[in-house]
């Protein structure tokens, strides 16, 4: 076979036809390589829905590229020539096609980026690693923004991103006179609210083939494989987002922090899987939300809350990731070492909130940000769970989880394991917060209003025990000092009851 000019390796989270590695290439002279790889499917035990989603989306993207005139070598998981890893697959393709060079867009995860940087020497071939321009802030730009700052707070980064993009701006001022409407976005949900479900897509022949493959090869992985409803094409992902803007976005702001039993989605978009694998463009979806607000179809608090998640948090955590890797994944400021409880995989616990979050995660490969932060994350923080174990759980169980976005959210935001680099305070809360923002407590075996005793909500004693254990570390934090002072006012007998209740519950884990 004659040599080709460039062999372009496209990763499973790079499903974008305007990808930098493709943008400067020539379909007549260059060749695309894509592969379903055991190493990538198994470096953590990914949810079966997540594997099926990505494999199906990859296969559909390969078809999309072929429709644009590209020659695509696509290696399925069960292909006899599957080498199991990026490096192995590239080795085989280079031997077959004898390209002049390899071209890739930079990987989103540290471990894969290190692989990419090793390939030139390994293969004795030029390897062009191009920037990923699907993000709005490059790692270098983020590092420049953070240089010299005492604190790298998301709020100030977000304001700069608003100015840079012009989103929700009136001249040089924020629309509505405020940068942030978060205070208006904390309404608890009511059971009589109309909750539109995300737009689902029935599996086509390609997806059904993938589902059969995942059932056969990953039967022992966590999670329900069916019903499978994720969009796996660009057109269907765009249709799902349009449906969200039309039916759910108007109330997304009000209820984005709410939790309701039996309602896993509420008014959430559930588009992070599509954004993070490249089926949706982050700036474009923000522009569409802004247009809906300017047209009077959605309130400002909803539009601002949504856009903050995309150009604020999403870009910010990626910046933190590349600023602090490697090593950030082992941060453990609070010294937590307890093993992850088995009920994170089974859902078998009397705590109704944790049971609901884990069961939903098993069924849907999805939970919204408050369920992750204030239920499964909050419990792990209070119970002293090893943050690295929790990180690997989050990375495994959610369809939208990639290390660049999940790790800072877990280590920094959820577990305060970086000592406050990312979050301004530990996101610790007792059962009262869960009771206020959900209806879980009404059907729980525990009593949310009791602080101690065998039937008291475990979050209560664990919360005050957390305060007691870490009073020296958190007592100087302005947002936690009051809680330390409150604990100090408890009678000695009450402190002893708190310690005993917490120890008894933790011993039962």
BANUTI-78008 format. One record per residue (C-alpha): residue in one letter; x, y, z. Coordinates in nm, 4 decimals. Layout:
# BANUTI-78008
   residuo         xx         yy         zz
         A          X          Y          Z
...
This chain:
# BANUTI-78008
   residuo         xx         yy         zz
         X     0.0000     0.0000     0.0000
         X     0.1432     0.3426    -0.0880
         X     0.2525     0.5708     0.1932
         X     0.0159     0.8434     0.3137
         X     0.1050     1.1908     0.4293
         X    -0.0543     1.2069     0.7774
         X    -0.2062     0.9443     1.0009
         X    -0.4591     1.1276     1.2191
         X    -0.5494     0.9559     1.5463
         X    -0.8884     1.0727     1.6759
         X    -0.9668     0.9906     2.0404
         X    -1.3057     0.8871     2.1747
         X    -1.3728     1.2290     2.3312
         X    -1.2757     1.4184     2.0149
         X    -1.5867     1.3564     1.8067
         X    -1.5837     1.6970     1.6380
         X    -1.5349     1.7441     1.2617
         X    -1.3621     2.0813     1.3163
         X    -1.1020     1.9215     1.5450
         X    -0.7602     2.0844     1.4948
         X    -0.6047     1.7577     1.3764
         X    -0.8671     1.7383     1.1011
         X    -0.8971     2.1084     1.0173
         X    -0.5595     2.1356     0.8463
         X    -0.5670     1.7927     0.6836
         X    -0.6576     1.6717     0.3354
         X    -0.8965     1.3767     0.3000
         X    -0.7288     1.2864    -0.0301
         X    -0.3817     1.2526     0.1264
         X    -0.4388     1.1793     0.4963
         X    -0.6033     0.8933     0.6859
         X    -0.7987     0.8831     1.0119
         X    -0.7517     0.6130     1.2755
         X    -1.0084     0.5442     1.5492
         X    -1.0158     0.2487     1.7876
         X    -1.2195     0.0986     2.0717
         X    -0.9507    -0.0035     2.3190
         X    -0.9447    -0.2289     2.6219
         X    -0.7037     0.0003     2.8038
         X    -0.9420     0.2936     2.7717
         X    -1.2539     0.0954     2.8592
         X    -1.0953    -0.0631     3.1641
         X    -0.8417     0.1708     3.3291
         X    -1.1265     0.2216     3.5751
         X    -1.4321    -0.0023     3.5698
         X    -1.6496     0.2300     3.3659
         X    -2.0289     0.2164     3.3806
         X    -2.1598    -0.0053     3.1033
         X    -2.3817     0.2749     2.9696
         X    -2.0764     0.5009     2.9481
         X    -1.8828     0.2457     2.7431
         X    -2.1812     0.1835     2.5164
         X    -2.2416     0.5554     2.4702
         X    -1.8844     0.6276     2.3678
         X    -1.8396     0.3255     2.1414
         X    -2.1655     0.3997     1.9616
         X    -2.0878     0.7718     1.9343
         X    -1.7425     0.6850     1.7972
         X    -1.8875     0.4525     1.5350
         X    -2.1410     0.7131     1.4284
         X    -1.8680     0.9780     1.4113
         X    -1.6579     0.7533     1.1886
         X    -1.9586     0.7295     0.9577
         X    -1.9973     1.1097     0.9716
         X    -1.6329     1.1529     0.8680
         X    -1.6679     0.9050     0.5836
         X    -1.9657     1.1068     0.4635
         X    -1.7343     1.4116     0.4549
         X    -1.4887     1.2274     0.2330
         X    -1.2434     1.0898     0.4865
         X    -1.0892     0.7440     0.4794
         X    -1.1301     0.6075     0.8315
         X    -0.9643     0.2978     0.9719
         X    -1.1975     0.2024     1.2549
         X    -1.0882    -0.0788     1.4869
         X    -1.3707    -0.2319     1.6893
         X    -1.3131    -0.3877     2.0289
         X    -1.3475    -0.7426     1.8943
         X    -1.1391    -0.6846     1.5810
         X    -0.8585    -0.9482     1.5614
         X    -0.6141    -0.6632     1.4918
         X    -0.7103    -0.4690     1.8046
         X    -0.3887    -0.4028     2.0001
         X    -0.5640    -0.2800     2.3149
         X    -0.3884     0.0552     2.3574
         X    -0.3302     0.3804     2.1698
         X     0.0411     0.3098     2.1388
         X    -0.0095    -0.0464     2.0192
         X    -0.2739     0.0535     1.7679
         X    -0.0594     0.3334     1.6304
         X     0.2331     0.0956     1.5990
         X     0.0256    -0.1380     1.3809
         X    -0.1170     0.1455     1.1695
         X     0.2247     0.3024     1.1108
         X     0.3639    -0.0317     0.9981
         X     0.0696    -0.0737     0.7585
         X     0.0444     0.2761     0.6102
         X     0.4007     0.4166     0.6437
         X     0.2814     0.7757     0.7030
         X     0.5143     1.0710     0.6856
         X     0.3886     1.1910     1.0226
         X     0.1290     1.1331     1.2948
         X    -0.1120     1.4139     1.3778
         X    -0.3189     1.4319     1.6969
         X    -0.5165     1.6904     1.8895
         X    -0.3856     1.7088     2.2449
         X    -0.5520     1.4633     2.4795
         X    -0.7745     1.5875     2.7592
         X    -0.6216     1.3601     3.0248
         X    -0.2700     1.3718     3.1640
         X    -0.1928     0.9998     3.1198
         X    -0.2864     1.0082     2.7486
         X    -0.1004     1.3365     2.6919
         X     0.2147     1.1699     2.8249
         X     0.1613     0.8855     2.5782
         X     0.1295     1.1331     2.2934
         X     0.4540     1.3021     2.3907
         X     0.6385     0.9686     2.3841
         X     0.5353     0.8669     2.0336
         X     0.7849     1.0685     1.8279
         X     1.0809     0.8967     1.9925
         X     0.9114     0.5581     2.0004
         X     0.8153     0.5547     1.6338
         X     1.1029     0.7670     1.4993
         X     0.8426     0.9769     1.3246
         X     0.7265     1.3382     1.3544
         X     0.4208     1.3630     1.5807
         X     0.2279     1.6894     1.5623
         X     0.0330     1.7511     1.8856
         X    -0.2131     2.0313     1.8136
         X    -0.4070     2.2396     2.0700
         X    -0.7658     2.1501     2.1476
         X    -0.9495     2.4646     2.0418
         X    -1.2930     2.3348     2.1408
         X    -1.2313     2.4899     2.4832
         X    -1.2565     2.8636     2.5401
         X    -0.9543     2.9022     2.7675
         X    -0.6258     2.7270     2.6949
         X    -0.4148     2.5908     2.9829
         X    -0.1577     2.8618     2.9072
         X    -0.4230     3.1338     2.9229
         X    -0.5529     2.9976     3.2511
         X    -0.2020     2.9875     3.3972
         X    -0.1514     3.3490     3.2886
         X    -0.4835     3.4458     3.4497
         X    -0.3814     3.2793     3.7754
         X    -0.0247     3.4112     3.7878
         X     0.0300     3.6284     4.0940
         X    -0.3189     3.5725     4.2389
         X    -0.3439     3.4728     4.6029
         X    -0.6639     3.2800     4.5334
         X    -0.7820     3.1129     4.2139
         X    -1.1533     3.1657     4.2656
         X    -1.3930     3.0575     3.9947
         X    -1.6152     3.3633     4.0309
         X    -1.3428     3.6014     3.9119
         X    -1.2376     3.3685     3.6319
         X    -1.6030     3.3468     3.5260
         X    -1.6337     3.7254     3.5084
         X    -1.3286     3.7403     3.2845
         X    -1.4814     3.4710     3.0625
         X    -1.8037     3.6712     3.0371
         X    -1.6053     3.9744     2.9243
         X    -1.3989     3.7655     2.6832
         X    -1.6995     3.5989     2.5178
         X    -1.9467     3.8869     2.5526
         X    -2.2073     3.6455     2.6839
         X    -2.4837     3.8136     2.8870
         X    -2.3055     4.1469     2.8702
         X    -2.4494     4.4948     2.8182
         X    -2.1455     4.6866     2.7080
         X    -1.8888     4.6352     2.9818
         X    -2.1513     4.5532     3.2463
         X    -2.3249     4.2213     3.3197
         X    -2.6834     4.1889     3.2036
         X    -2.9238     4.2657     3.4848
         X    -2.6536     4.4489     3.6781
         X    -2.5245     4.1313     3.8467
         X    -2.2686     3.8702     3.7528
         X    -2.4276     3.5879     3.9461
         X    -2.7898     3.4958     4.0215
         X    -2.7055     3.1854     4.2237
         X    -2.8970     3.3111     4.5281
         X    -3.2190     3.2818     4.3242
         X    -3.1411     2.9273     4.2114
         X    -3.1939     2.7342     4.5328
         X    -3.5633     2.6537     4.5409
         X    -3.6567     2.3077     4.6662
         X    -3.8579     2.1028     4.4178
         X    -4.2218     2.0142     4.4732
         X    -4.3729     1.6849     4.3683
         X    -4.6492     1.8602     4.1700
         X    -4.4045     2.0327     3.9349
         X    -4.4039     1.9284     3.5719
         X    -4.0634     1.7759     3.4997
         X    -3.9888     1.7281     3.1279
         X    -3.7571     1.4346     3.0617
         X    -3.4484     1.4797     2.8464
         X    -3.5074     1.3929     2.4833
         X    -3.4103     1.0290     2.4383
         X    -3.3206     0.8405     2.1233
         X    -3.4157     0.4829     2.0462
         X    -3.1073     0.2681     1.9688
         X    -3.0428     0.2215     1.5974
         X    -2.8703    -0.0814     1.4432
         X    -2.5219     0.0482     1.5264
         X    -2.6127     0.1144     1.8883
         X    -2.7845    -0.2229     1.9247
         X    -2.4687    -0.3914     1.8000
         X    -2.2650    -0.1978     2.0562
         X    -2.5077    -0.2844     2.3360
         X    -2.4677    -0.6534     2.2545
         X    -2.0885    -0.6138     2.2573
         X    -2.0871    -0.4362     2.5937
         X    -2.3258    -0.6932     2.7435
         X    -2.0944    -0.9733     2.6327
         X    -1.7594    -0.8155     2.7225
         X    -1.8373    -0.5933     3.0220
         X    -2.1093    -0.7888     3.1984
         X    -1.9313    -0.7600     3.5333
         X    -1.8977    -0.3801     3.5189
         X    -2.1167    -0.1486     3.7243
         X    -2.4430    -0.0123     3.5931
         X    -2.7569    -0.0949     3.3991
         X    -2.7029    -0.1122     3.0257
         X    -3.0667    -0.0663     2.9302
         X    -3.2874     0.1175     2.8751
         X    -3.0367     0.3073     2.6622
         X    -3.1553     0.6493     2.5467
         X    -2.8466     0.8682     2.4990
         X    -2.8018     1.0559     2.1727
         X    -2.5023     0.9188     1.9839
         X    -2.4987     1.1487     1.6781
         X    -2.4384     1.5212     1.6463
         X    -2.7865     1.5794     1.5061
         X    -2.9568     1.3967     1.7926
         X    -2.7400     1.5689     2.0546
         X    -2.8336     1.9061     1.9057
         X    -3.2015     1.8056     1.9045
         X    -3.1753     1.7007     2.2701
         X    -3.0272     2.0374     2.3606
         X    -3.2941     2.2256     2.1638
         X    -3.5625     2.0315     2.3514
         X    -3.4032     2.1306     2.6832
         X    -3.4006     2.4994     2.5894
         X    -3.7645     2.4810     2.4873
         X    -3.9115     2.2755     2.7731
         X    -3.6814     2.2794     3.0766
         X    -3.4445     2.5775     3.0675
         X    -3.7073     2.8326     3.1840
         X    -3.7153     2.6626     3.5263
         X    -3.3600     2.5278     3.5301
         X    -3.2329     2.8236     3.7290
         X    -3.4930     2.8059     4.0038
         X    -3.4586     2.4337     4.0663
         X    -3.1022     2.3458     3.9680
         X    -3.0116     2.2596     4.3289
         X    -3.3300     2.0646     4.4056
         X    -3.3595     1.6887     4.4531
         X    -3.6790     1.4864     4.4263
         X    -3.7268     1.1128     4.4718
         X    -3.8148     0.9391     4.1468
         X    -3.7165     1.2436     3.9367
         X    -3.3536     1.1985     3.8330
         X    -3.3466     1.4808     3.5788
         X    -3.5760     1.7596     3.7039
         X    -3.4975     2.0585     3.4793
         X    -3.1398     1.9643     3.3977
         X    -3.0060     1.9548     3.0432
         X    -2.8132     1.6249     3.0715
         X    -2.5829     1.7399     2.7908
         X    -2.2466     1.7037     2.9656
         X    -2.1840     1.3649     2.7977
         X    -2.2359     1.5315     2.4588
         X    -2.0203     1.8345     2.5397
         X    -1.7377     1.6297     2.6856
         X    -1.7068     1.3893     2.3910
         X    -1.7388     1.6611     2.1273
         X    -2.0905     1.6174     1.9921
         X    -2.1911     1.9655     2.1127
         X    -1.9983     2.2926     2.0963
         X    -1.9809     2.4729     2.4355
         X    -1.9796     2.8276     2.3000
         X    -2.2622     2.7525     2.0580
         X    -2.4905     2.6134     2.3291
         X    -2.4206     2.9211     2.5420
         X    -2.5037     3.1490     2.2495
         X    -2.8321     2.9623     2.2009
         X    -2.9215     3.0046     2.5686
         X    -2.8354     3.3736     2.5531
         X    -3.0540     3.4104     2.2428
         X    -3.3442     3.2424     2.4239
         X    -3.3080     3.4939     2.7093
         X    -3.2858     3.7940     2.4775
         X    -3.5964     3.6682     2.2970
         X    -3.7828     3.6606     2.6300
         X    -3.8276     3.2833     2.6362
         X    -3.6260     3.2181     2.9536
         X    -3.5524     3.4290     3.2631
         X    -3.2097     3.5758     3.3231
         X    -3.1372     3.3642     3.6318
         X    -3.1845     3.0463     3.4250
         X    -2.9664     3.1665     3.1373
         X    -2.6945     3.2931     3.3703
         X    -2.6972     2.9760     3.5816
         X    -2.6581     2.7580     3.2740
         X    -2.3871     2.9687     3.1111
         X    -2.1923     2.9842     3.4378
         X    -2.1752     2.6046     3.4410
         X    -2.0211     2.6009     3.0916
         X    -1.7860     2.8995     3.0625
         X    -1.7353     2.9213     3.4383
         X    -1.7041     2.5856     3.6073
         X    -1.6261     2.3682     3.3057
         X    -1.3429     2.5881     3.1817
         X    -1.2215     2.6663     3.5333
         X    -1.1812     2.3056     3.6485
         X    -0.9963     2.2200     3.3276
         X    -0.7601     2.5086     3.3991
         X    -0.7006     2.3846     3.7550
         X    -0.6403     2.0316     3.6251
         X    -0.3656     2.1286     3.3824
         X    -0.2160     2.3791     3.6262
         X    -0.1765     2.1208     3.9037
         X    -0.1157     1.7904     3.7276
         X     0.0609     1.5599     3.7848
         X     0.0213     1.4978     4.1573
         X    -0.3122     1.6703     4.2086
         X    -0.4908     1.3341     4.1979
         X    -0.3193     1.2299     4.5243
         X    -0.4060     1.5442     4.7210
         X    -0.5331     1.4600     5.0699
         X    -0.5224     1.7737     5.2838
         X    -0.7561     1.6294     5.5495
         X    -0.5726     1.2967     5.5710
         X    -0.8779     1.0830     5.4973
         X    -0.8050     0.7107     5.4520
         X    -1.1304     0.5196     5.5050
         X    -1.2204     0.2736     5.2286
         X    -1.5134     0.3517     5.0003
         X    -1.8207     0.1737     5.1411
         X    -1.9706    -0.1052     4.9330
         X    -2.3063     0.0715     4.9097
         X    -2.1528     0.3187     4.6629
         X    -2.1747     0.0271     4.4199
         X    -2.4871    -0.1520     4.5450
         X    -2.7083     0.1271     4.6804
         X    -2.7872    -0.1006     4.9751
         X    -2.8110     0.1454     5.2635
         X    -3.0868     0.2721     5.4900
         X    -2.9906     0.6325     5.4081
         X    -3.2639     0.7209     5.1585
         X    -3.0696     1.0054     4.9964
         X    -2.7586     0.7975     4.9340
         X    -2.9675     0.5030     4.8168
         X    -3.1527     0.7265     4.5700
         X    -2.8341     0.8851     4.4325
         X    -2.6500     0.5556     4.3896
         X    -2.9528     0.3752     4.2454
         X    -3.0046     0.6558     3.9954
         X    -2.6345     0.6459     3.9089
         X    -2.6508     0.2718     3.8473
         X    -2.9602     0.3076     3.6286
         X    -2.8734     0.6215     3.4327
         X    -2.4939     0.6785     3.4540
         X    -2.6088     1.0250     3.5627
         X    -2.6718     1.2334     3.8729
         X    -2.6877     1.6098     3.8790
         X    -2.4278     1.8279     4.0473
         X    -2.6021     1.8661     4.3841
         X    -2.6569     1.4923     4.4178
         X    -2.2867     1.4426     4.3507
         X    -2.1670     1.7258     4.5746
         X    -2.4109     1.7229     4.8642
         X    -2.5121     1.3547     4.8834
         X    -2.2391     1.1112     4.7732
         X    -1.9599     1.3687     4.8016
         X    -2.0787     1.5153     5.1313
         X    -2.1122     1.1712     5.2887
         X    -1.7612     1.0739     5.1780
         X    -1.6209     1.3988     5.3195
         X    -1.7937     1.3576     5.6555
         X    -1.7034     0.9888     5.6803
         X    -1.3371     1.0468     5.5978
         X    -1.3299     0.8428     5.2766
         X    -1.0004     0.8329     5.0876
         X    -1.0465     1.1074     4.8226
         X    -0.8545     0.9084     4.5609
         X    -1.0930     0.6149     4.5976
         X    -1.3879     0.8497     4.5626
         X    -1.2258     1.0109     4.2573
         X    -1.1950     0.6734     4.0865
         X    -1.5595     0.5949     4.1680
         X    -1.6861     0.9184     4.0127
         X    -1.4620     0.8646     3.7112
         X    -1.6073     0.5177     3.6611
         X    -1.9786     0.5664     3.7135
         X    -2.0831     0.8767     3.5162
         X    -2.1209     0.9009     3.1393
         X    -1.9819     1.2557     3.1385
         X    -1.6758     1.1801     3.3538
         X    -1.3270     1.2480     3.2207
         X    -1.0390     1.3077     3.4538
         X    -0.9874     1.6738     3.3552
         X    -1.3388     1.7664     3.4692
         X    -1.4096     1.5061     3.7358
         X    -1.0838     1.5180     3.9332
         X    -1.0879     1.8874     4.0335
         X    -1.4591     1.8656     4.1128
         X    -1.3952     1.5681     4.3426
         X    -1.0582     1.6480     4.4982
         X    -1.1058     2.0235     4.5148
         X    -1.4753     2.1066     4.5307
         X    -1.6228     1.7995     4.6958
         X    -1.3502     1.6688     4.9285
         X    -1.1463     1.9826     5.0057
         X    -0.8463     1.7556     4.9575
         X    -0.6437     2.0344     4.7951
         X    -0.6719     2.2441     5.1121
         X    -0.8831     2.5186     4.9589
         X    -0.7083     2.5814     4.6286
         X    -1.0374     2.5425     4.4427
         X    -1.3169     2.5737     4.7003
         X    -1.3538     2.8523     4.9530
         X    -1.4796     2.6084     5.2186
         X    -1.5391     2.2375     5.2747
         X    -1.8802     2.1477     5.1302
         X    -1.9909     1.9712     5.4465
         X    -2.3547     1.9689     5.5536
         X    -2.5801     1.7919     5.7979
         X    -2.9126     1.6295     5.7212
         X    -3.0894     1.9659     5.7494
         X    -2.9552     2.0777     5.4107
         X    -3.0670     1.7548     5.2445
         X    -3.4088     1.7853     5.4054
         X    -3.4444     2.1442     5.2832
         X    -3.3461     2.0720     4.9235
         X    -3.5138     1.7325     4.8738
         X    -3.7979     1.5049     4.9748
         X    -3.5653     1.2131     5.0537
         X    -3.5869     1.2448     5.4303
         X    -3.9619     1.1819     5.4485
         X    -3.9164     0.8228     5.3391
         X    -3.5926     0.7510     5.5241
         X    -3.5386     0.4971     5.8002
         X    -3.3452     0.7621     5.9913
         X    -3.4822     1.0719     6.1635
         X    -3.3351     1.3853     6.0117
         X    -3.4119     1.6037     6.3131
         X    -3.2189     1.3843     6.5567
         X    -2.8509     1.4584     6.6072
         X    -2.7424     1.1442     6.7900
         X    -2.8649     0.7959     6.8678
         X    -2.9188     0.4796     6.6622
         X    -3.2050     0.6217     6.4522
         X    -3.0619     0.9718     6.4066
         X    -2.9686     1.0768     6.0529
         X    -2.6023     0.9720     6.0149
         X    -2.5196     1.2988     5.8392
         X    -2.5889     1.4877     6.1634
         X    -2.3424     1.3221     6.3996
         X    -2.0914     1.2808     6.1171
         X    -2.1124     1.6524     6.0405
         X    -2.0303     1.7612     6.3939
         X    -1.7700     1.4886     6.4282
         X    -1.6092     1.6244     6.1092
         X    -1.6019     1.9716     6.2655
         X    -1.4430     1.8306     6.5802
         X    -1.1812     1.6217     6.3970
         X    -1.0688     1.9043     6.1714
         X    -1.1230     2.2087     6.3896
         X    -0.7566     2.3097     6.3669
         X    -0.7532     2.2832     5.9864
         X    -1.0845     2.4568     5.9216
         X    -1.1259     2.6849     6.2232
         X    -0.9489     2.9729     6.0517
         X    -1.1690     2.9459     5.7433
         X    -1.4076     3.2445     5.7597
         X    -1.6978     3.0343     5.6281
         X    -1.6434     2.7532     5.8817
         X    -1.5321     2.9396     6.1939
         X    -1.8887     2.9943     6.3116
         X    -1.9603     2.6201     6.3001
         X    -1.6486     2.5526     6.5060
         X    -1.7666     2.8084     6.7621
         X    -2.1103     2.6451     6.7678
         X    -1.9549     2.3046     6.8337
         X    -1.7436     2.4523     7.1131
         X    -2.0622     2.5647     7.2870
         X    -2.2001     2.2099     7.3083
         X    -2.1948     2.0551     7.6526
         X    -1.9316     1.7895     7.7137
         X    -2.2019     1.5237     7.7283
         X    -2.3371     1.6267     7.3889
         X    -1.9921     1.6185     7.2346
         X    -1.9466     1.2689     7.3742
         X    -2.2811     1.1579     7.2281
         X    -2.1788     1.2992     6.8891
         X    -1.8455     1.1153     6.8989
         X    -2.0120     0.7901     7.0062
         X    -2.2865     0.8111     6.7404
         X    -2.0365     0.8866     6.4651
         X    -1.7991     0.6110     6.5747
         X    -2.0803     0.3571     6.6001
         X    -2.2086     0.4357     6.2531
         X    -1.8636     0.4335     6.0940
         X    -1.7813     0.1024     6.2602
         X    -2.0849    -0.0436     6.0836
         X    -1.9545     0.0542     5.7402
